[in-house]
Amino acid sequence: MGVSGSGKTTIARALAQRLRWSFAEGDEFHPASNVAKMRAGVALTDEDRWPWLDAIAAWIRETRARGESCVVACSALKRAYRERIAAGRDDACFVFLQGDPDTIAGRLERRTGHYMPLSLLQSQFATLEVPAEDEWHIVVPVDDDPADMVGRILSTLGLPAL
């Protein structure tokens, strides 16, 4: 979890590959109307996000029902969003990819082929609720090497890379 440009897709995909778990890109669950709003530089509202979050939660539920573990790359900026995604499961850990606005802005300026414009970054930081102590989460700084970040996550969770 984290703001756009924090490396969620890169880290989540690498983590899922190392664990041989199912992976989902949260952006793919957005309805076309959400993508159009973001592409136009309009920040999403909670009302825009609820169906998207419910779709992610449904995918997790279906994946877990098949007996598979999974990793999802998703902003999950607010506690309410994380609670909606976890849907009462106590085995959902959120990895918060933490970075400062200048570092993230630099990444977004270099990124191509994504609909999320740099102009919405400030709204993401304004929306961000850092996970509280009572939420199961790990904080990983974004300025580390991606392989080191994945290694830290695995180590913290006590999970072996397969």
Rosetta blueprint (number, residue, H / E / L):
1 M L
2 G L
3 V L
4 S L
5 G L
6 S L
7 G L
8 K H
9 T H
10 T H
11 I H
12 A H
13 R H
14 A H
15 L H
16 A H
17 Q H
18 R H
19 L H
20 R L
21 W L
22 S E
23 F E
24 A E
25 E E
26 G H
27 D H
28 E H
29 F H
30 H L
31 P L
32 A H
33 S H
34 N H
35 V H
36 A H
37 K H
38 M H
39 R H
40 A L
41 G L
42 V L
43 A L
44 L L
45 T L
46 D H
47 E H
48 D H
49 R H
50 W H
51 P H
52 W H
53 L H
54 D H
55 A H
56 I H
57 A H
58 A H
59 W H
60 I H
61 R H
62 E H
63 T H
64 R H
65 A H
66 R L
67 G L
68 E L
69 S L
70 C E
71 V E
72 V E
73 A E
74 C L
75 S L
76 A L
77 L L
78 K L
79 R H
80 A H
81 Y H
82 R H
83 E H
84 R H
85 I H
86 A H
87 A L
88 G L
89 R L
90 D L
91 D L
92 A L
93 C L
94 F E
95 V E
96 F E
97 L E
98 Q E
99 G L
100 D L
101 P H
102 D H
103 T H
104 I H
105 A H
106 G H
107 R H
108 L H
109 E H
110 R H
111 R L
112 T L
113 G L
114 H L
115 Y L
116 M L
117 P L
118 L H
119 S H
120 L H
121 L H
122 Q H
123 S H
124 Q H
125 F H
126 A H
127 T H
128 L L
129 E L
130 V L
131 P L
132 A L
133 E L
134 D L
135 E L
136 W L
137 H E
138 I E
139 V E
140 V E
141 P E
142 V L
143 D L
144 D L
145 D L
146 P H
147 A H
148 D H
149 M H
150 V H
151 G H
152 R H
153 I H
154 L H
155 S H
156 T H
157 L H
158 G L
159 L L
160 P L
161 A L
162 L L
